[in-house]
Amino acid sequence: MDPEFWHARWAGNRIGFHRDAPLPLLTAHWPSLGLATDARVFVPLCGKSLDMVWLAGRGHAVLGVELSELAVRQFFEERGLAPRIVDGPAGRHYSAGPFELIVGDAFALAPSLLADCAGVYDRAALIALPPDLRRTYAGSAWHRLPPGCRGMLVTLEYPQTQKAGPPFSVGQDEVHALLDADWHVACLERRDILAGEPGFIADGVTALSTAVYRLERHDTSAAPRASVD
Ligand SMILES: C[S@@+](CC[C@H](N)C(=O)[O-])C[C@H]1O[C@@H](n2cnc3c(N)ncnc32)[C@H](O)[C@@H]1O
């Protein structure tokens, strides 16, 4: 997706992906990762997600990255927080309390910025990207997270021929193809959600599921890998 696509979505407030409550799948499955509650959690393509607020409520520090400065500003305004704003090589950092959100490109973050992230949470990030960018994303943001990092990935699965993304359908085979080189991947749950998604039904989609994966980063630092680094 072109960055302008997302800037236009935020400028026009066409943000149907934004939820006004934490994702129930997050609250149900996150504790099973067994992360220390003070672990720092990376949230790529974060928007102004309330999932970050839930993670902070558990004690986590949150590092988000988001293309849209409007989204980042709204996140802090809606919390009544006055962030400190500092420009850096990765973009403009907005920080307040447990939150540090970078206005920048998730594909361009240096490994040193992610080095202290022991957790990662992806909801509506991988599935927001078309196939070529999904490969770039896995080979950059995910590849640069440190060994031992644990996380959760939430995907959608539906017949892609019935609807154009985003959100895109990303099946289990593709999740493994994208991440197995660096991550141990285990599917925790797959749930039929079609009945609760009238927009998909109206578009003619006949089957829709969401899947939740648990991920743990191998130590592949010594192994060669074709990546976009
Ligand atoms: C579908 S939204 C999901 C937002 C959030 N994860 C949520 O659950 O509400 C995808 C977000 O990714 C942002 N985005 C797209 N490409 C990006 C990139 N390369 N780097 C950082 N953010 C990006 C968009 O601006 C948009 O806010």
The ligand as an ORCA input file, in Angstrom:
! r2SCAN-3c Opt
* xyz 0 1
  C      -5.171     -1.428      9.359
  S      -4.385     -0.189     10.293
  C      -4.195     -1.015     11.864
  C      -3.786     -0.110     12.994
  C      -3.668     -0.818     14.348
  N      -2.756     -1.944     14.313
  C      -5.007     -1.241     14.855
  O      -5.173     -2.427     15.179
  O      -5.909     -0.395     14.961
  C      -2.741     -0.181      9.607
  C      -1.922      1.011     10.049
  O      -0.593      0.877      9.573
  C      -0.092      2.142      9.223
  N       1.017      1.856      8.295
  C       0.939      1.387      7.040
  N       2.162      1.159      6.524
  C       3.058      1.480      7.505
  C       4.477      1.455      7.594
  N       5.253      1.055      6.569
  N       5.054      1.855      8.749
  C       4.295      2.272      9.801
  N       2.942      2.312      9.771
  C       2.321      1.931      8.637
  C      -1.291      2.864      8.633
  O      -1.164      4.268      8.664
  C      -2.419      2.354      9.535
  O      -2.637      3.212     10.628
*
